[in-house]
Amino acid sequence: MAFLIEFWSFLKVRKKFWLLPMLIMLALFGGLIILAQGSAIAPFIYTLF
C-alpha cells in the first residue's frame, strides 16, 4: 500500500496524470489474463479478442 501512496504523490508532484489510465488498463488486462488461465471463463474471454 505504501507503493501506491508514493506513486500517487509522484503523479501529483510531476503532473504525470496521463500515466494513471495506462497503468489501470495494464492491471485490468493482467487480471483478465490471470482469470483466463485454467478457468471456465476462458472460452468467453477468448471470444472477446
mmCIF entry with sequence, helices, sheets and N, C-alpha, C, O atoms, coordinates in Angstrom:
data_MODEL
# 
_entry.id   MODEL 
# 
_entity.id                         1 
_entity.type                       polymer 
_entity.pdbx_number_of_molecules   1 
# 
_entity_poly.entity_id                      1 
_entity_poly.type                           'polypeptide(L)' 
_entity_poly.nstd_linkage                   no 
_entity_poly.nstd_monomer                   no 
_entity_poly.pdbx_seq_one_letter_code       MAFLIEFWSFLKVRKKFWLLPMLIMLALFGGLIILAQGSAIAPFIYTLF 
_entity_poly.pdbx_seq_one_letter_code_can   MAFLIEFWSFLKVRKKFWLLPMLIMLALFGGLIILAQGSAIAPFIYTLF 
_entity_poly.pdbx_strand_id                 A 
# 
loop_
_entity_poly_seq.entity_id 
_entity_poly_seq.num 
_entity_poly_seq.mon_id 
_entity_poly_seq.hetero 
1 1  MET n 
1 2  ALA n 
1 3  PHE n 
1 4  LEU n 
1 5  ILE n 
1 6  GLU n 
1 7  PHE n 
1 8  TRP n 
1 9  SER n 
1 10 PHE n 
1 11 LEU n 
1 12 LYS n 
1 13 VAL n 
1 14 ARG n 
1 15 LYS n 
1 16 LYS n 
1 17 PHE n 
1 18 TRP n 
1 19 LEU n 
1 20 LEU n 
1 21 PRO n 
1 22 MET n 
1 23 LEU n 
1 24 ILE n 
1 25 MET n 
1 26 LEU n 
1 27 ALA n 
1 28 LEU n 
1 29 PHE n 
1 30 GLY n 
1 31 GLY n 
1 32 LEU n 
1 33 ILE n 
1 34 ILE n 
1 35 LEU n 
1 36 ALA n 
1 37 GLN n 
1 38 GLY n 
1 39 SER n 
1 40 ALA n 
1 41 ILE n 
1 42 ALA n 
1 43 PRO n 
1 44 PHE n 
1 45 ILE n 
1 46 TYR n 
1 47 THR n 
1 48 LEU n 
1 49 PHE n 
# 
_struct_asym.id          A 
_struct_asym.entity_id   1 
# 
loop_
_struct_conf.conf_type_id 
_struct_conf.id 
_struct_conf.pdbx_PDB_helix_id 
_struct_conf.beg_label_comp_id 
_struct_conf.beg_label_asym_id 
_struct_conf.beg_label_seq_id 
_struct_conf.pdbx_beg_PDB_ins_code 
_struct_conf.end_label_comp_id 
_struct_conf.end_label_asym_id 
_struct_conf.end_label_seq_id 
_struct_conf.pdbx_end_PDB_ins_code 
_struct_conf.beg_auth_comp_id 
_struct_conf.beg_auth_asym_id 
_struct_conf.beg_auth_seq_id 
_struct_conf.end_auth_comp_id 
_struct_conf.end_auth_asym_id 
_struct_conf.end_auth_seq_id 
_struct_conf.pdbx_PDB_helix_class 
_struct_conf.details 
_struct_conf.pdbx_PDB_helix_length 
HELX_P HELX_P1 AA1 ALA A 2  ? ARG A 14 ? ALA A 2  ARG A 14 1 ? 13 
HELX_P HELX_P2 AA2 LEU A 19 ? ALA A 36 ? LEU A 19 ALA A 36 1 ? 18 
HELX_P HELX_P3 AA3 ALA A 42 ? TYR A 46 ? ALA A 42 TYR A 46 1 ? 5  
# 
_struct_conf_type.id          HELX_P 
_struct_conf_type.criteria    ? 
_struct_conf_type.reference   ? 
# 
loop_
_atom_site.group_PDB 
_atom_site.id 
_atom_site.type_symbol 
_atom_site.label_atom_id 
_atom_site.label_alt_id 
_atom_site.label_comp_id 
_atom_site.label_asym_id 
_atom_site.label_entity_id 
_atom_site.label_seq_id 
_atom_site.pdbx_PDB_ins_code 
_atom_site.Cartn_x 
_atom_site.Cartn_y 
_atom_site.Cartn_z 
_atom_site.occupancy 
_atom_site.B_iso_or_equiv 
_atom_site.pdbx_formal_charge 
_atom_site.auth_seq_id 
_atom_site.auth_comp_id 
_atom_site.auth_asym_id 
_atom_site.auth_atom_id 
_atom_site.pdbx_PDB_model_num 
ATOM 1   N N  . MET A 1 1  ? 0.814   -1.187  0.000   1.00 0.00 ? 1  MET A N  1 
ATOM 2   C CA . MET A 1 1  ? 0.000   0.000   0.000   1.00 0.00 ? 1  MET A CA 1 
ATOM 3   C C  . MET A 1 1  ? 0.863   1.259   0.000   1.00 0.00 ? 1  MET A C  1 
ATOM 4   O O  . MET A 1 1  ? 0.460   2.291   -0.535  1.00 0.00 ? 1  MET A O  1 
ATOM 5   N N  . ALA A 1 2  ? 2.020   1.175   0.585   1.00 0.00 ? 2  ALA A N  1 
ATOM 6   C CA . ALA A 1 2  ? 2.912   2.336   0.617   1.00 0.00 ? 2  ALA A CA 1 
ATOM 7   C C  . ALA A 1 2  ? 3.366   2.714   -0.792  1.00 0.00 ? 2  ALA A C  1 
ATOM 8   O O  . ALA A 1 2  ? 3.575   3.890   -1.093  1.00 0.00 ? 2  ALA A O  1 
ATOM 9   N N  . PHE A 1 3  ? 3.516   1.704   -1.652  1.00 0.00 ? 3  PHE A N  1 
ATOM 10  C CA . PHE A 1 3  ? 3.901   1.987   -3.030  1.00 0.00 ? 3  PHE A CA 1 
ATOM 11  C C  . PHE A 1 3  ? 2.849   2.835   -3.723  1.00 0.00 ? 3  PHE A C  1 
ATOM 12  O O  . PHE A 1 3  ? 3.185   3.778   -4.439  1.00 0.00 ? 3  PHE A O  1 
ATOM 13  N N  . LEU A 1 4  ? 1.572   2.507   -3.517  1.00 0.00 ? 4  LEU A N  1 
ATOM 14  C CA . LEU A 1 4  ? 0.501   3.265   -4.159  1.00 0.00 ? 4  LEU A CA 1 
ATOM 15  C C  . LEU A 1 4  ? 0.451   4.705   -3.669  1.00 0.00 ? 4  LEU A C  1 
ATOM 16  O O  . LEU A 1 4  ? 0.218   5.623   -4.456  1.00 0.00 ? 4  LEU A O  1 
ATOM 17  N N  . ILE A 1 5  ? 0.666   4.904   -2.385  1.00 0.00 ? 5  ILE A N  1 
ATOM 18  C CA . ILE A 1 5  ? 0.673   6.256   -1.834  1.00 0.00 ? 5  ILE A CA 1 
ATOM 19  C C  . ILE A 1 5  ? 1.847   7.052   -2.406  1.00 0.00 ? 5  ILE A C  1 
ATOM 20  O O  . ILE A 1 5  ? 1.698   8.215   -2.782  1.00 0.00 ? 5  ILE A O  1 
ATOM 21  N N  . GLU A 1 6  ? 3.004   6.417   -2.466  1.00 0.00 ? 6  GLU A N  1 
ATOM 22  C CA . GLU A 1 6  ? 4.177   7.096   -3.016  1.00 0.00 ? 6  GLU A CA 1 
ATOM 23  C C  . GLU A 1 6  ? 4.000   7.372   -4.510  1.00 0.00 ? 6  GLU A C  1 
ATOM 24  O O  . GLU A 1 6  ? 4.399   8.428   -5.001  1.00 0.00 ? 6  GLU A O  1 
ATOM 25  N N  . PHE A 1 7  ? 3.406   6.428   -5.222  1.00 0.00 ? 7  PHE A N  1 
ATOM 26  C CA . PHE A 1 7  ? 3.168   6.630   -6.652  1.00 0.00 ? 7  PHE A CA 1 
ATOM 27  C C  . PHE A 1 7  ? 2.186   7.773   -6.883  1.00 0.00 ? 7  PHE A C  1 
ATOM 28  O O  . PHE A 1 7  ? 2.375   8.577   -7.796  1.00 0.00 ? 7  PHE A O  1 
ATOM 29  N N  . TRP A 1 8  ? 1.144   7.851   -6.068  1.00 0.00 ? 8  TRP A N  1 
ATOM 30  C CA . TRP A 1 8  ? 0.168   8.935   -6.201  1.00 0.00 ? 8  TRP A CA 1 
ATOM 31  C C  . TRP A 1 8  ? 0.825   10.289  -5.931  1.00 0.00 ? 8  TRP A C  1 
ATOM 32  O O  . TRP A 1 8  ? 0.533   11.258  -6.632  1.00 0.00 ? 8  TRP A O  1 
ATOM 33  N N  . SER A 1 9  ? 1.694   10.375  -4.942  1.00 0.00 ? 9  SER A N  1 
ATOM 34  C CA . SER A 1 9  ? 2.389   11.636  -4.672  1.00 0.00 ? 9  SER A CA 1 
ATOM 35  C C  . SER A 1 9  ? 3.331   11.979  -5.826  1.00 0.00 ? 9  SER A C  1 
ATOM 36  O O  . SER A 1 9  ? 3.492   13.154  -6.156  1.00 0.00 ? 9  SER A O  1 
ATOM 37  N N  . PHE A 1 10 ? 3.956   10.971  -6.445  1.00 0.00 ? 10 PHE A N  1 
ATOM 38  C CA . PHE A 1 10 ? 4.786   11.211  -7.625  1.00 0.00 ? 10 PHE A CA 1 
ATOM 39  C C  . PHE A 1 10 ? 3.958   11.804  -8.747  1.00 0.00 ? 10 PHE A C  1 
ATOM 40  O O  . PHE A 1 10 ? 4.381   12.755  -9.405  1.00 0.00 ? 10 PHE A O  1 
ATOM 41  N N  . LEU A 1 11 ? 2.763   11.235  -8.969  1.00 0.00 ? 11 LEU A N  1 
ATOM 42  C CA . LEU A 1 11 ? 1.902   11.749  -10.036 1.00 0.00 ? 11 LEU A CA 1 
ATOM 43  C C  . LEU A 1 11 ? 1.491   13.189  -9.774  1.00 0.00 ? 11 LEU A C  1 
ATOM 44  O O  . LEU A 1 11 ? 1.443   14.003  -10.697 1.00 0.00 ? 11 LEU A O  1 
ATOM 45  N N  . LYS A 1 12 ? 1.195   13.505  -8.522  1.00 0.00 ? 12 LYS A N  1 
ATOM 46  C CA . LYS A 1 12 ? 0.776   14.870  -8.199  1.00 0.00 ? 12 LYS A CA 1 
ATOM 47  C C  . LYS A 1 12 ? 1.911   15.867  -8.379  1.00 0.00 ? 12 LYS A C  1 
ATOM 48  O O  . LYS A 1 12 ? 1.704   16.952  -8.921  1.00 0.00 ? 12 LYS A O  1 
ATOM 49  N N  . VAL A 1 13 ? 3.104   15.508  -7.928  1.00 0.00 ? 13 VAL A N  1 
ATOM 50  C CA . VAL A 1 13 ? 4.234   16.437  -7.984  1.00 0.00 ? 13 VAL A CA 1 
ATOM 51  C C  . VAL A 1 13 ? 4.718   16.627  -9.422  1.00 0.00 ? 13 VAL A C  1 
ATOM 52  O O  . VAL A 1 13 ? 4.968   17.754  -9.851  1.00 0.00 ? 13 VAL A O  1 
ATOM 53  N N  . ARG A 1 14 ? 4.849   15.537  -10.159 1.00 0.00 ? 14 ARG A N  1 
ATOM 54  C CA . ARG A 1 14 ? 5.399   15.608  -11.515 1.00 0.00 ? 14 ARG A CA 1 
ATOM 55  C C  . ARG A 1 14 ? 4.352   15.918  -12.578 1.00 0.00 ? 14 ARG A C  1 
ATOM 56  O O  . ARG A 1 14 ? 4.699   16.101  -13.745 1.00 0.00 ? 14 ARG A O  1 
ATOM 57  N N  . LYS A 1 15 ? 3.068   15.983  -12.196 1.00 0.00 ? 15 LYS A N  1 
ATOM 58  C CA . LYS A 1 15 ? 1.962   16.254  -13.130 1.00 0.00 ? 15 LYS A CA 1 
ATOM 59  C C  . LYS A 1 15 ? 1.915   15.238  -14.276 1.00 0.00 ? 15 LYS A C  1 
ATOM 60  O O  . LYS A 1 15 ? 1.739   15.603  -15.438 1.00 0.00 ? 15 LYS A O  1 
ATOM 61  N N  . LYS A 1 16 ? 2.074   13.987  -13.934 1.00 0.00 ? 16 LYS A N  1 
ATOM 62  C CA . LYS A 1 16 ? 2.050   12.922  -14.922 1.00 0.00 ? 16 LYS A CA 1 
ATOM 63  C C  . LYS A 1 16 ? 0.786   12.079  -14.759 1.00 0.00 ? 16 LYS A C  1 
ATOM 64  O O  . LYS A 1 16 ? 0.854   10.859  -14.608 1.00 0.00 ? 16 LYS A O  1 
ATOM 65  N N  . PHE A 1 17 ? -0.362  12.744  -14.791 1.00 0.00 ? 17 PHE A N  1 
ATOM 66  C CA . PHE A 1 17 ? -1.625  12.044  -14.599 1.00 0.00 ? 17 PHE A CA 1 
ATOM 67  C C  . PHE A 1 17 ? -1.987  11.164  -15.795 1.00 0.00 ? 17 PHE A C  1 
ATOM 68  O O  . PHE A 1 17 ? -2.863  10.306  -15.682 1.00 0.00 ? 17 PHE A O  1 
ATOM 69  N N  . TRP A 1 18 ? -1.335  11.362  -16.924 1.00 0.00 ? 18 TRP A N  1 
ATOM 70  C CA . TRP A 1 18 ? -1.617  10.533  -18.088 1.00 0.00 ? 18 TRP A CA 1 
ATOM 71  C C  . TRP A 1 18 ? -1.123  9.100   -17.883 1.00 0.00 ? 18 TRP A C  1 
ATOM 72  O O  . TRP A 1 18 ? -1.535  8.199   -18.614 1.00 0.00 ? 18 TRP A O  1 
ATOM 73  N N  . LEU A 1 19 ? -0.247  8.874   -16.900 1.00 0.00 ? 19 LEU A N  1 
ATOM 74  C CA . LEU A 1 19 ? 0.227   7.519   -16.613 1.00 0.00 ? 19 LEU A CA 1 
ATOM 75  C C  . LEU A 1 19 ? -0.843  6.657   -15.939 1.00 0.00 ? 19 LEU A C  1 
ATOM 76  O O  . LEU A 1 19 ? -0.862  5.438   -16.108 1.00 0.00 ? 19 LEU A O  1 
ATOM 77  N N  . LEU A 1 20 ? -1.719  7.291   -15.187 1.00 0.00 ? 20 LEU A N  1 
ATOM 78  C CA . LEU A 1 20 ? -2.699  6.544   -14.397 1.00 0.00 ? 20 LEU A CA 1 
ATOM 79  C C  . LEU A 1 20 ? -3.642  5.688   -15.248 1.00 0.00 ? 20 LEU A C  1 
ATOM 80  O O  . LEU A 1 20 ? -3.806  4.508   -14.936 1.00 0.00 ? 20 LEU A O  1 
ATOM 81  N N  . PRO A 1 21 ? -4.274  6.217   -16.310 1.00 0.00 ? 21 PRO A N  1 
ATOM 82  C CA . PRO A 1 21 ? -5.146  5.344   -17.117 1.00 0.00 ? 21 PRO A CA 1 
ATOM 83  C C  . PRO A 1 21 ? -4.407  4.184   -17.774 1.00 0.00 ? 21 PRO A C  1 
ATOM 84  O O  . PRO A 1 21 ? -4.949  3.086   -17.904 1.00 0.00 ? 21 PRO A O  1 
ATOM 85  N N  . MET A 1 22 ? -3.161  4.437   -18.188 1.00 0.00 ? 22 MET A N  1 
ATOM 86  C CA . MET A 1 22 ? -2.388  3.344   -18.790 1.00 0.00 ? 22 MET A CA 1 
ATOM 87  C C  . MET A 1 22 ? -2.123  2.234   -17.781 1.00 0.00 ? 22 MET A C  1 
ATOM 88  O O  . MET A 1 22 ? -2.251  1.055   -18.109 1.00 0.00 ? 22 MET A O  1 
ATOM 89  N N  . LEU A 1 23 ? -1.758  2.599   -16.566 1.00 0.00 ? 23 LEU A N  1 
ATOM 90  C CA . LEU A 1 23 ? -1.473  1.591   -15.553 1.00 0.00 ? 23 LEU A CA 1 
ATOM 91  C C  . LEU A 1 23 ? -2.730  0.840   -15.128 1.00 0.00 ? 23 LEU A C  1 
ATOM 92  O O  . LEU A 1 23 ? -2.673  -0.356  -14.841 1.00 0.00 ? 23 LEU A O  1 
ATOM 93  N N  . ILE A 1 24 ? -3.850  1.527   -15.087 1.00 0.00 ? 24 ILE A N  1 
ATOM 94  C CA . ILE A 1 24 ? -5.112  0.864   -14.748 1.00 0.00 ? 24 ILE A CA 1 
ATOM 95  C C  . ILE A 1 24 ? -5.472  -0.154  -15.826 1.00 0.00 ? 24 ILE A C  1 
ATOM 96  O O  . ILE A 1 24 ? -5.890  -1.269  -15.512 1.00 0.00 ? 24 ILE A O  1 
ATOM 97  N N  . MET A 1 25 ? -5.313  0.221   -17.095 1.00 0.00 ? 25 MET A N  1 
ATOM 98  C CA . MET A 1 25 ? -5.617  -0.717  -18.179 1.00 0.00 ? 25 MET A CA 1 
ATOM 99  C C  . MET A 1 25 ? -4.666  -1.914  -18.167 1.00 0.00 ? 25 MET A C  1 
ATOM 100 O O  . MET A 1 25 ? -5.088  -3.044  -18.412 1.00 0.00 ? 25 MET A O  1 
ATOM 101 N N  . LEU A 1 26 ? -3.393  -1.671  -17.886 1.00 0.00 ? 26 LEU A N  1 
ATOM 102 C CA . LEU A 1 26 ? -2.445  -2.781  -17.786 1.00 0.00 ? 26 LEU A CA 1 
ATOM 103 C C  . LEU A 1 26 ? -2.822  -3.739  -16.659 1.00 0.00 ? 26 LEU A C  1 
ATOM 104 O O  . LEU A 1 26 ? -2.721  -4.956  -16.809 1.00 0.00 ? 26 LEU A O  1 
ATOM 105 N N  . ALA A 1 27 ? -3.256  -3.184  -15.536 1.00 0.00 ? 27 ALA A N  1 
ATOM 106 C CA . ALA A 1 27 ? -3.666  -4.026  -14.407 1.00 0.00 ? 27 ALA A CA 1 
ATOM 107 C C  . ALA A 1 27 ? -4.919  -4.824  -14.755 1.00 0.00 ? 27 ALA A C  1 
ATOM 108 O O  . ALA A 1 27 ? -5.027  -5.995  -14.388 1.00 0.00 ? 27 ALA A O  1 
ATOM 109 N N  . LEU A 1 28 ? -5.866  -4.207  -15.458 1.00 0.00 ? 28 LEU A N  1 
ATOM 110 C CA . LEU A 1 28 ? -7.087  -4.920  -15.854 1.00 0.00 ? 28 LEU A CA 1 
ATOM 111 C C  . LEU A 1 28 ? -6.780  -6.055  -16.832 1.00 0.00 ? 28 LEU A C  1 
ATOM 112 O O  . LEU A 1 28 ? -7.307  -7.159  -16.695 1.00 0.00 ? 28 LEU A O  1 
ATOM 113 N N  . PHE A 1 29 ? -5.931  -5.781  -17.811 1.00 0.00 ? 29 PHE A N  1 
ATOM 114 C CA . PHE A 1 29 ? -5.567  -6.835  -18.758 1.00 0.00 ? 29 PHE A CA 1 
ATOM 115 C C  . PHE A 1 29 ? -4.770  -7.943  -18.071 1.00 0.00 ? 29 PHE A C  1 
ATOM 116 O O  . PHE A 1 29 ? -4.932  -9.117  -18.405 1.00 0.00 ? 29 PHE A O  1 
ATOM 117 N N  . GLY A 1 30 ? -3.929  -7.588  -17.134 1.00 0.00 ? 30 GLY A N  1 
ATOM 118 C CA . GLY A 1 30 ? -3.196  -8.602  -16.380 1.00 0.00 ? 30 GLY A CA 1 
ATOM 119 C C  . GLY A 1 30 ? -4.130  -9.483  -15.569 1.00 0.00 ? 30 GLY A C  1 
ATOM 120 O O  . GLY A 1 30 ? -3.962  -10.702 -15.526 1.00 0.00 ? 30 GLY A O  1 
ATOM 121 N N  . GLY A 1 31 ? -5.112  -8.869  -14.930 1.00 0.00 ? 31 GLY A N  1 
ATOM 122 C CA . GLY A 1 31 ? -6.109  -9.642  -14.185 1.00 0.00 ? 31 GLY A CA 1 
ATOM 123 C C  . GLY A 1 31 ? -6.933  -10.528 -15.098 1.00 0.00 ? 31 GLY A C  1 
ATOM 124 O O  . GLY A 1 31 ? -7.278  -11.653 -14.737 1.00 0.00 ? 31 GLY A O  1 
ATOM 125 N N  . LEU A 1 32 ? -7.249  -10.020 -16.287 1.00 0.00 ? 32 LEU A N  1 
ATOM 126 C CA . LEU A 1 32 ? -8.007  -10.810 -17.259 1.00 0.00 ? 32 LEU A CA 1 
ATOM 127 C C  . LEU A 1 32 ? -7.210  -12.020 -17.719 1.00 0.00 ? 32 LEU A C  1 
ATOM 128 O O  . LEU A 1 32 ? -7.772  -13.103 -17.885 1.00 0.00 ? 32 LEU A O  1 
ATOM 129 N N  . ILE A 1 33 ? -5.929  -11.855 -17.925 1.00 0.00 ? 33 ILE A N  1 
ATOM 130 C CA . ILE A 1 33 ? -5.077  -12.978 -18.333 1.00 0.00 ? 33 ILE A CA 1 
ATOM 131 C C  . ILE A 1 33 ? -4.977  -14.014 -17.221 1.00 0.00 ? 33 ILE A C  1 
ATOM 132 O O  . ILE A 1 33 ? -5.005  -15.217 -17.478 1.00 0.00 ? 33 ILE A O  1 
ATOM 133 N N  . ILE A 1 34 ? -4.860  -13.541 -15.986 1.00 0.00 ? 34 ILE A N  1 
ATOM 134 C CA . ILE A 1 34 ? -4.788  -14.471 -14.859 1.00 0.00 ? 34 ILE A CA 1 
ATOM 135 C C  . ILE A 1 34 ? -6.093  -15.247 -14.717 1.00 0.00 ? 34 ILE A C  1 
ATOM 136 O O  . ILE A 1 34 ? -6.073  -16.447 -14.442 1.00 0.00 ? 34 ILE A O  1 
ATOM 137 N N  . LEU A 1 35 ? -7.226  -14.572 -14.901 1.00 0.00 ? 35 LEU A N  1 
ATOM 138 C CA . LEU A 1 35 ? -8.513  -15.260 -14.830 1.00 0.00 ? 35 LEU A CA 1 
ATOM 139 C C  . LEU A 1 35 ? -8.695  -16.250 -15.975 1.00 0.00 ? 35 LEU A C  1 
ATOM 140 O O  . LEU A 1 35 ? -9.343  -17.282 -15.808 1.00 0.00 ? 35 LEU A O  1 
ATOM 141 N N  . ALA A 1 36 ? -8.132  -15.942 -17.121 1.00 0.00 ? 36 ALA A N  1 
ATOM 142 C CA . ALA A 1 36 ? -8.335  -16.782 -18.301 1.00 0.00 ? 36 ALA A CA 1 
ATOM 143 C C  . ALA A 1 36 ? -7.564  -18.085 -18.241 1.00 0.00 ? 36 ALA A C  1 
ATOM 144 O O  . ALA A 1 36 ? -7.907  -19.028 -18.954 1.00 0.00 ? 36 ALA A O  1 
ATOM 145 N N  . GLN A 1 37 ? -6.552  -18.165 -17.428 1.00 0.00 ? 37 GLN A N  1 
ATOM 146 C CA . GLN A 1 37 ? -5.739  -19.374 -17.387 1.00 0.00 ? 37 GLN A CA 1 
ATOM 147 C C  . GLN A 1 37 ? -6.416  -20.441 -16.526 1.00 0.00 ? 37 GLN A C  1 
ATOM 148 O O  . GLN A 1 37 ? -6.517  -20.312 -15.306 1.00 0.00 ? 37 GLN A O  1 
ATOM 149 N N  . GLY A 1 38 ? -6.861  -21.465 -17.180 1.00 0.00 ? 38 GLY A N  1 
ATOM 150 C CA . GLY A 1 38 ? -7.394  -22.623 -16.480 1.00 0.00 ? 38 GLY A CA 1 
ATOM 151 C C  . GLY A 1 38 ? -8.711  -22.406 -15.763 1.00 0.00 ? 38 GLY A C  1 
ATOM 152 O O  . GLY A 1 38 ? -8.938  -22.986 -14.701 1.00 0.00 ? 38 GLY A O  1 
ATOM 153 N N  . SER A 1 39 ? -9.572  -21.593 -16.316 1.00 0.00 ? 39 SER A N  1 
ATOM 154 C CA . SER A 1 39 ? -10.868 -21.411 -15.677 1.00 0.00 ? 39 SER A CA 1 
ATOM 155 C C  . SER A 1 39 ? -11.984 -21.674 -16.679 1.00 0.00 ? 39 SER A C  1 
ATOM 156 O O  . SER A 1 39 ? -11.738 -21.821 -17.876 1.00 0.00 ? 39 SER A O  1 
ATOM 157 N N  . ALA A 1 40 ? -13.203 -21.731 -16.179 1.00 0.00 ? 40 ALA A N  1 
ATOM 158 C CA . ALA A 1 40 ? -14.355 -21.948 -17.042 1.00 0.00 ? 40 ALA A CA 1 
ATOM 159 C C  . ALA A 1 40 ? -14.707 -20.693 -17.824 1.00 0.00 ? 40 ALA A C  1 
ATOM 160 O O  . ALA A 1 40 ? -15.498 -20.748 -18.765 1.00 0.00 ? 40 ALA A O  1 
ATOM 161 N N  . ILE A 1 41 ? -14.129 -19.567 -17.443 1.00 0.00 ? 41 ILE A N  1 
ATOM 162 C CA . ILE A 1 41 ? -14.421 -18.297 -18.114 1.00 0.00 ? 41 ILE A CA 1 
ATOM 163 C C  . ILE A 1 41 ? -13.581 -18.142 -19.383 1.00 0.00 ? 41 ILE A C  1 
ATOM 164 O O  . ILE A 1 41 ? -13.897 -17.310 -20.233 1.00 0.00 ? 41 ILE A O  1 
ATOM 165 N N  . ALA A 1 42 ? -12.533 -18.922 -19.516 1.00 0.00 ? 42 ALA A N  1 
ATOM 166 C CA . ALA A 1 42 ? -11.566 -18.771 -20.603 1.00 0.00 ? 42 ALA A CA 1 
ATOM 167 C C  . ALA A 1 42 ? -12.194 -18.750 -21.994 1.00 0.00 ? 42 ALA A C  1 
ATOM 168 O O  . ALA A 1 42 ? -11.839 -17.870 -22.779 1.00 0.00 ? 42 ALA A O  1 
ATOM 169 N N  . PRO A 1 43 ? -13.106 -19.662 -22.354 1.00 0.00 ? 43 PRO A N  1 
ATOM 170 C CA . PRO A 1 43 ? -13.667 -19.603 -23.717 1.00 0.00 ? 43 PRO A CA 1 
ATOM 171 C C  . PRO A 1 43 ? -14.416 -18.300 -24.001 1.00 0.00 ? 43 PRO A C  1 
ATOM 172 O O  . PRO A 1 43 ? -14.433 -17.831 -25.139 1.00 0.00 ? 43 PRO A O  1 
ATOM 173 N N  . PHE A 1 44 ? -15.023 -17.723 -22.989 1.00 0.00 ? 44 PHE A N  1 
ATOM 174 C CA . PHE A 1 44 ? -15.762 -16.478 -23.185 1.00 0.00 ? 44 PHE A CA 1 
ATOM 175 C C  . PHE A 1 44 ? -14.820 -15.280 -23.323 1.00 0.00 ? 44 PHE A C  1 
ATOM 176 O O  . PHE A 1 44 ? -15.108 -14.336 -24.059 1.00 0.00 ? 44 PHE A O  1 
ATOM 177 N N  . ILE A 1 45 ? -13.702 -15.326 -22.614 1.00 0.00 ? 45 ILE A N  1 
ATOM 178 C CA . ILE A 1 45 ? -12.739 -14.238 -22.713 1.00 0.00 ? 45 ILE A CA 1 
ATOM 179 C C  . ILE A 1 45 ? -12.037 -14.271 -24.056 1.00 0.00 ? 45 ILE A C  1 
ATOM 180 O O  . ILE A 1 45 ? -11.783 -13.218 -24.641 1.00 0.00 ? 45 ILE A O  1 
ATOM 181 N N  . TYR A 1 46 ? -11.718 -15.445 -24.557 1.00 0.00 ? 46 TYR A N  1 
ATOM 182 C CA . TYR A 1 46 ? -11.022 -15.554 -25.822 1.00 0.00 ? 46 TYR A CA 1 
ATOM 183 C C  . TYR A 1 46 ? -11.902 -15.092 -26.982 1.00 0.00 ? 46 TYR A C  1 
ATOM 184 O O  . TYR A 1 46 ? -11.371 -14.662 -28.006 1.00 0.00 ? 46 TYR A O  1 
ATOM 185 N N  . THR A 1 47 ? -13.218 -15.164 -26.859 1.00 0.00 ? 47 THR A N  1 
ATOM 186 C CA . THR A 1 47 ? -14.087 -14.692 -27.937 1.00 0.00 ? 47 THR A CA 1 
ATOM 187 C C  . THR A 1 47 ? -14.092 -13.168 -28.015 1.00 0.00 ? 47 THR A C  1 
ATOM 188 O O  . THR A 1 47 ? -14.474 -12.611 -29.044 1.00 0.00 ? 47 THR A O  1 
ATOM 189 N N  . LEU A 1 48 ? -13.680 -12.488 -26.958 1.00 0.00 ? 48 LEU A N  1 
ATOM 190 C CA . LEU A 1 48 ? -13.619 -11.027 -26.994 1.00 0.00 ? 48 LEU A CA 1 
ATOM 191 C C  . LEU A 1 48 ? -12.497 -10.548 -27.908 1.00 0.00 ? 48 LEU A C  1 
ATOM 192 O O  . LEU A 1 48 ? -12.595 -9.474  -28.503 1.00 0.00 ? 48 LEU A O  1 
ATOM 193 N N  . PHE A 1 49 ? -11.447 -11.330 -28.021 1.00 0.00 ? 49 PHE A N  1 
ATOM 194 C CA . PHE A 1 49 ? -10.297 -10.912 -28.816 1.00 0.00 ? 49 PHE A CA 1 
ATOM 195 C C  . PHE A 1 49 ? -10.259 -11.691 -30.097 1.00 0.00 ? 49 PHE A C  1 
ATOM 196 O O  . PHE A 1 49 ? -9.362  -11.490 -30.916 1.00 0.00 ? 49 PHE A O  1 
# 
